[in-house]
């Protein structure tokens, strides 16, 4: 298993080793211990560009997921899970609303992004949204067992 982290933002100090360790544990829980994951921490400007280019939405967002093998089923590389991009600027704002530290918010967003890479989707139905929310909380509580997510946190 490999987790690659690239940090292009300059606003916050992020403990990459701690994040990597926590994400490896999450991937193991999801039985993705033979997968590779790339994580990019960036700012609102770049994530807005990516959101516009790939989703047609000209606005910043908190997290984007790019599955490695979404379109070409014949050339699948089952070891590559995909990429998760997080705006630390938006994450910091949300962390205040969610009563979380920045590190806790980053893990929450990474879990959300990883679940999208695995096919979870909260936009198709209320049932799928609830299933994704339950799985997100289950994984978050594995990392932070004493932390409770606020009602304002709709992940």
N, C-alpha and C positions, 0 to 999 in steps of 0.2 A: 504494500500500500504506500502511496506517495501523496503528500499534500504539498502543493507548491503555492507559496504566498508571495505576491508582489505588492508592494506598498508604494503607491505613487502620490499619496496625499502627504501634506506637510503639517497639518494642523494638530494632530494628536500622536502621542507615543503609544504604539500598540505592541504588546508583548507577543511577538510572532510564535515563539516556542510554546507558550501557554495555549494560544489559539490552536496551533497545530496539534498539540497533545489532546485537547478537548475534542477537536474535530475527528481525530483518529478514533477516539472512543465512541463517538457518535456513529461513524462509519462502520465500526465493528458491530455496534448494536443493530445496525440496519443490514448486517450481513454483506457489507460492501468492502470487506477487508482486502480484496484484491483489486480495488479500483483506484484510479488516479483522479485527483481533484485539484483544480487550479482556482485560487482565490485572488481577486484583485481588490485592494482597498484604494478608493479614489475619492474625488470630490464631486460636488453637484454638477459642475460644468461638464466633465467627461461622461458621467452617467446620464445626463440629459441628452448628450449627443448620441450615446448608444441607444437610449430609449426611443429617440426619434428615428434613428436609422433602422432598428430592428423591430420596433413595436408600433411605429407611426405615431408616437405620443411625444409631443414637444414640451416635455417637462421633466424635472428631476424626479427621482424616485429613490427608494431606500435600497432595493436589491433587485438585481436581474440575474436570471439563470439561463445558461446556454448549454443545453444537452449536446454532448459530443456527436451522438449518432441519430439525431432527430429525423433527418431527411433521407439518408441513404442506407436503407436496411441491408443492402447486399454487401456493403463494405464495413460492417460493424467491427469495431474494436471493443470488445466487451470489457477491456481493462480501463478504458477512458470514460469516466463518468461525465465530466463536463467542467464548465467554468461558472463561478459565482462572482458577481461584481457587486460591491457594496459602497455606497456613498457614506463616508464617515461623518460628513457634515449633516446629512439627514439623520443618520443613526444617532448622533449626539442630541439633536433636537427631540427625536422620539424617545430617547432614553429618559429624558426629563419627564415627558408625558406619561411614560410607562413606569416611572419610579424605579428605574434600573441604572446600574452603572453603565458606562460606555462598553466595557468588556461584556457584560451580560447582554446588552442590546445587540452587540456584534454576533454573539453566539446564537441568539434568537433569530437574527436575520440569516445567518449561515444555515441553521437548521431549516428555515423556511425555503431557502434557495436549494438546498440539497434535496429536500422532499419534492420540489418541482422537477429537479433533474431525474428523480426516480418515477415521475409520472403523476404525482399527486397534483391536484388542481382544485382550487377553491372557487373558480369562476364558472364552472359548469352547472353545479347544483348545490342546494343547501346541504344535502347529505354528504357530498364530497367535501364541501367546505368544513363541515363539522368533523369529518374523519381526519382531514389535514390538521385542523386546529387541535384535536385530541392527540395526534401523533407528535405535533410540534411541542405541546406542553409535556408530554411524556418524556421526550428527549431532553427538553430544557431542564426538567426536574432531575434527570439523571446527572446532569452537570452541576446544577445548583439545587440540591435537595431541600435546603432550608428557605429558599426564595419562593415567594408566591407572586404570580403574575397579576397585575392590576386589571380591573375590568376594562380599562381604557386600551388594553393590549388585545387586539383582535386577531392575534396569530393563533 
